[in-house]
Amino acid sequence: MSKSLTSTTSVSAFLQKHKSISSVVKQQQRLLFAIDATASRQPTWDLACNLTGALFSGADALPGLTLKLCFYRGFSEFRQSDWLADPKVLSRKMATVRCEAGQTQIERTLEFGLQEHKQSPIKGVVFIGDAIEEPPHRLMNLAGQCAMVKLPLFIFQEGHDGAVQDIFTQMARLSKGAYARFDLTAPDRLRDLLNAVATYARGGYTALKQQNSTAAQLLLNQLPD
């Protein structure tokens, strides 16, 4: 076989392999999982660690869904994980994190989500928190930007702060996402909400409608069909 023919065959094999890898990547549905990890959040963080491992209700329930964790804490600390297909791996990584006192960085979180979405589409951003310390109008602006690029925000609030609820609700609406409140005394609610978002990320509005759960219905009432 001539050198040129061998080279052509190698190039063809490389291109075919690249095409196969690209096909797999395109089939994956990505979901960004963001949590406030400031000092007051430790109980919620521990709960989220436990729930994330069961996010899919079994790894085979929602194949093709990948997760990335990002969190903020302390003095302007902002971290992220790799994109992971196994929520159990993600929960193990989360278990090594300890919450630290600091201010909220929701604006930075949304900017990060938009940047990731620009690189490769994300089905949604899940955010769990209980406080807001940034100018609300800047968060609203970013939520509107999320809507323009079809990046819905799923905002889950712990606690009963009415002012925070108003802003979170508006952010979710502006992004064409959904808002819900949960309580640490009812962990099943957060689990069901996370599972509903995972279902939506994997199969869209139709799949969520077929889930037939209270959490799914709560999201359906807010999401555009």
matplotlib code that plots the C-alpha trace (Angstrom):
import matplotlib.pyplot as plt

x = [0.0, 1.3, 2.2, -0.5, -3.2, -2.2, -2.4, -5.8, -7.1, -5.8, -7.5, -10.8, -10.6, -9.9, -12.8, -15.2, -14.1, -14.6, -18.0, -19.0, -17.8, -19.6, -22.8, -22.6, -21.9, -24.9, -27.2, -26.2, -28.5, -26.6, -27.9, -26.0, -26.5, -25.7, -25.8, -25.2, -22.5, -22.2, -22.2, -25.9, -26.3, -24.6, -27.8, -29.1, -25.8, -25.8, -29.3, -28.4, -25.4, -27.8, -30.4, -28.0, -27.0, -30.6, -31.4, -32.1, -34.0, -31.5, -28.8, -30.7, -33.9, -32.6, -29.7, -27.7, -28.1, -24.9, -24.5, -22.0, -21.9, -20.9, -21.0, -19.9, -18.7, -16.3, -14.5, -15.4, -14.7, -16.5, -15.9, -17.1, -16.8, -16.4, -19.4, -20.4, -22.8, -23.0, -24.8, -23.2, -19.8, -21.1, -22.5, -19.2, -17.4, -20.1, -19.5, -16.0, -17.2, -17.7, -19.8, -18.0, -19.3, -19.5, -21.8, -24.1, -22.7, -25.9, -24.9, -21.6, -23.5, -25.8, -23.0, -21.2, -24.3, -24.7, -21.0, -21.3, -24.5, -22.8, -20.0, -22.5, -26.3, -27.5, -31.1, -31.4, -29.8, -30.9, -30.2, -30.7, -30.4, -32.0, -30.6, -29.9, -27.3, -26.8, -28.8, -32.1, -32.2, -28.9, -30.2, -33.4, -31.4, -29.4, -32.6, -33.9, -30.7, -31.2, -34.7, -33.3, -30.9, -33.4, -31.7, -34.5, -33.7, -35.2, -34.9, -35.5, -35.7, -35.2, -36.9, -39.7, -38.1, -40.8, -38.5, -36.2, -39.2, -40.4, -37.1, -36.5, -40.0, -39.5, -36.1, -37.7, -40.5, -38.3, -36.0, -39.1, -38.2, -39.9, -39.7, -40.5, -39.9, -38.9, -38.3, -35.5, -38.1, -39.6, -36.6, -38.9, -40.1, -36.6, -35.9, -39.1, -38.4, -34.9, -36.2, -38.8, -36.2, -34.0, -37.0, -37.6, -33.9, -33.9, -37.2, -38.7, -42.3, -43.8, -41.7, -42.4, -46.1, -46.0, -44.3, -47.6, -46.3, -47.1, -43.6, -44.0, -47.3, -45.9, -43.2, -45.7, -47.9, -45.0, -43.1, -44.0, -45.3]
y = [0.0, 3.4, 6.0, 8.4, 5.8, 4.9, 8.6, 9.0, 5.9, 7.3, 10.7, 9.0, 6.9, 10.0, 11.9, 9.0, 8.7, 12.5, 12.2, 9.5, 11.4, 14.5, 12.5, 11.3, 14.8, 16.2, 13.5, 14.5, 16.9, 19.1, 20.6, 23.1, 22.6, 25.7, 26.0, 28.8, 27.5, 30.4, 29.6, 29.3, 26.8, 23.7, 21.9, 22.4, 21.4, 18.2, 17.4, 18.2, 15.8, 13.0, 13.9, 14.4, 10.7, 9.8, 12.6, 10.2, 7.7, 5.2, 5.9, 4.2, 6.3, 9.3, 8.3, 11.0, 13.6, 15.2, 17.5, 20.2, 21.6, 25.1, 26.9, 30.0, 30.6, 32.6, 35.7, 35.6, 31.9, 30.3, 26.7, 24.3, 20.6, 18.8, 17.7, 14.4, 11.7, 9.9, 11.9, 9.6, 10.9, 14.5, 13.8, 12.4, 15.5, 17.6, 15.7, 17.1, 20.7, 22.7, 25.9, 29.2, 32.6, 35.1, 37.1, 35.7, 35.5, 34.9, 37.4, 35.6, 32.3, 33.4, 34.9, 31.6, 29.7, 32.0, 31.4, 27.6, 27.7, 29.7, 27.1, 24.2, 24.4, 23.7, 22.6, 24.7, 26.1, 24.7, 27.2, 26.5, 29.4, 31.4, 35.0, 37.8, 40.5, 41.8, 44.6, 42.9, 44.8, 43.2, 39.7, 40.5, 41.6, 38.4, 36.4, 38.1, 37.3, 33.6, 33.7, 35.1, 32.2, 29.6, 28.9, 28.5, 29.0, 26.6, 28.4, 26.6, 28.8, 27.5, 29.6, 32.1, 35.5, 37.3, 39.8, 37.0, 35.0, 38.0, 38.4, 34.7, 34.3, 37.2, 35.8, 32.4, 34.0, 36.3, 33.3, 31.2, 28.8, 27.9, 28.8, 26.7, 26.9, 24.0, 23.3, 21.2, 19.4, 18.0, 16.7, 14.7, 17.9, 19.0, 15.5, 15.5, 19.0, 18.0, 14.8, 16.8, 19.2, 16.3, 14.8, 18.2, 18.5, 15.0, 15.0, 18.5, 19.6, 16.4, 14.1, 16.3, 16.1, 12.3, 12.2, 12.9, 14.1, 17.2, 18.6, 18.1, 19.9, 22.8, 23.3, 22.7, 25.5, 27.9, 26.6, 27.5, 24.4]
z = [0.0, -0.9, 1.7, 0.3, 0.5, 4.0, 4.9, 3.3, 5.2, 8.5, 7.9, 7.0, 10.2, 12.2, 10.7, 11.2, 14.9, 15.3, 13.8, 16.2, 19.2, 18.0, 17.6, 21.2, 22.6, 20.7, 22.2, 25.7, 27.6, 30.0, 33.3, 35.4, 39.2, 41.2, 45.0, 47.5, 49.7, 52.2, 55.9, 56.5, 53.7, 55.3, 56.2, 52.7, 51.2, 53.1, 51.9, 48.3, 48.6, 49.5, 46.9, 44.0, 44.0, 43.5, 41.1, 38.2, 40.4, 39.1, 36.5, 33.7, 34.2, 32.3, 30.0, 28.3, 31.0, 32.3, 35.3, 36.3, 39.8, 40.5, 43.9, 45.6, 49.2, 51.3, 49.9, 46.2, 45.8, 42.9, 41.8, 39.3, 38.6, 35.2, 33.3, 34.9, 33.6, 37.0, 39.8, 42.4, 41.4, 41.7, 45.1, 46.3, 45.1, 46.9, 50.1, 50.4, 50.3, 53.5, 53.4, 54.4, 55.3, 52.5, 50.2, 47.5, 44.0, 42.0, 39.3, 38.8, 38.7, 36.0, 33.9, 34.2, 33.1, 30.0, 29.1, 29.4, 27.3, 24.6, 24.4, 24.2, 24.9, 28.4, 29.1, 32.2, 35.4, 38.7, 41.5, 45.3, 47.7, 50.4, 50.1, 47.7, 48.3, 44.8, 43.0, 41.9, 38.6, 37.5, 38.2, 36.3, 33.3, 33.3, 33.7, 30.6, 28.8, 29.7, 28.1, 24.9, 24.5, 25.8, 29.1, 31.7, 35.4, 37.9, 41.2, 44.5, 47.6, 51.1, 53.8, 53.9, 53.1, 51.1, 49.5, 48.2, 47.0, 45.0, 43.2, 42.7, 41.2, 38.8, 37.7, 37.0, 35.1, 33.0, 32.1, 31.1, 33.9, 37.2, 40.9, 44.0, 47.7, 49.9, 53.5, 55.0, 57.1, 53.9, 51.9, 49.6, 48.0, 46.9, 45.6, 43.6, 42.2, 41.1, 39.5, 37.6, 36.3, 35.2, 33.4, 31.6, 30.7, 29.2, 27.4, 27.4, 28.2, 26.9, 29.1, 32.2, 31.5, 31.4, 34.8, 36.5, 39.8, 42.0, 41.4, 37.6, 37.7, 39.6, 36.9, 34.1, 35.4, 34.9, 31.9, 28.3, 26.4]

ax = plt.figure().add_subplot(projection="3d")
ax.plot(x, y, z, "-o")
ax.set_aspect("equal")
plt.show()
